[in-house]
């Protein structure tokens, strides 16, 4: 019997259709793309990107030259542009505004054949520090309501360059996905005076069957209402609403567990395409009026990372309903990922 | 300058990023899949599908034998199953219920090389009649809150069989996508005592630049806040909330304009993959308590069809924000599609 499950954060239903898992078309794999002839992210090509806004580089090296290990640069093809005013305007029943924002690339290594999952832990921590530093800096711009950090890995996940990189976008609106989660969290808090995510984590840890990995400060688990096979949530055990405030010690544990779940995925599923998205707090200092409930954000919101392997296609059913069909029960996915033996 | 646009129905922002349209990776095309060796939908293979629940066939022919042109059968791999009770249950903070529903396939032609876009109009009308008949029948089952009709065309759109077909699912919940639209429509109606969709259509027809095609009863246009390049909305000009009540005359005009927009897409974009989804009224006769605002559904809801070509990939930005990046302004898409010369 297929089972329908409801997610209390995003308030969506999914169908866990394990009875369909024998279908041959379930997991699609795109062919690996040829490496592009020219790679602007590689060491030596620094002048081919816009000037860096952040870098981890040897002390003897100079900005925009060789000698870096992690480098953050504005995207050459930004989806949003940094200069200008928002200019909100109505068009009959519609609304529009200028696409003001920022779009940056975190080049995670000078080597195109490297991968976030196999960087040394010291190197991986520096990627995490780049995330933190750019969040802190971009959120000083009061035109931006939200800063989204995400990673597209593999062609199926929408990555056009194989060189290891993540992306950062600063947005002039609170994105719908985050707004819905904020609302659920607020509702739970005002009912119970407890954080929804803390409650979820506590239930998951007690239950145990969906836990994938954990360390002193972080827990990775397969969400009860996973939309996708092998979907993963990763969150700090202790309440914390803002990734900007993560300490160096905790950042090391965060990057360590992130690398471990990526290794588990790579081994269990043969290097699948995936997206991960960091869900941190919105910018409470933004200019435009903010919802009154942001006043309690530090109590009711809990930052987390969402990882979705891109193994299946999304079709008319999902587009028409918003209900996802997942052929791999999260309990089974967690067991497979948990059982992977890491070095 | 990129532009952000807001959709008043689904209340989402999109980024119209026409400045990025030169990127070579914008439109991805999947290789055409080999036809499967065995095709259960073909004439002569009737015994390989579950028994038909509806068919348009010659009077001399018998059910589940040759002689049909349109045939509706339960899906052999249903995402939801027809027998059983809902058995709603809480699991700590989570909710679950049995996956009760229906999942049917509308086989649109006995010929695997046929296509909805090129069927004779009489044949196409019979596909529309199959939609209408199955909606009427499935909505008699008071366990079902919503019946979703959709079509996946091409591998990129999640279609695993090339034989021309659409799908019908009956759901025990009101899907989120529809619930959000119902809410927007209700809000607009209670503010203004006018249908939101009627107002949108009137604005679009007056403006004209996003109109793709029209006839006496229907208008096809590119939505102002299109998420995808060449996205199309198709709706009746006159207020009508429920596809079940469409007359034969109007059904002919509906299938005619649907075929015309498919032909326009096929010519302009070389037979792209696409999904279309019919957004009709939910089942107001369902057992479970229904939102009080369904009382005014016949005034505030307006059925429509949404068509999304699958030319681009969805990546971490969209998953993390719910904001879509569309590199083709809908005004430009409309002009291209409108300019296609049909026979």
Interface residues (C-beta under 8 A of the other chain):
Chain A: X1 X2 X3 X4 X5 X6 X7 X8 X11 X12 X13 X15 X16 X17 X20 X23 X25 X30 X77 X78 X79 X80 X81 X84 X91 X92 X93 X94 X95 X96 X97 X98 X99 X146 X148 X150 X151 X152 X155 X156 X157 X158 X159 X160 X167 X169 X171 X172 X173 X175 X176 X177 X178 X196 X199 X200 X203 X207 X224 X225 X275 X276 X277 X278 X279 X306 X308 X313 X314 X315 X316 X317 X319 X320 X321 X322 X323 X325
Chain B: X1 X2 X3 X4 X5 X6 X7 X8 X11 X12 X13 X15 X16 X17 X20 X23 X25 X30 X77 X78 X79 X80 X81 X84 X91 X92 X93 X94 X95 X96 X97 X98 X99 X146 X148 X150 X151 X152 X155 X156 X157 X158 X159 X160 X167 X169 X171 X172 X173 X175 X176 X177 X178 X196 X199 X200 X203 X207 X224 X225 X275 X276 X277 X278 X279 X306 X308 X313 X314 X315 X316 X317 X319 X320 X321 X322 X323 X325
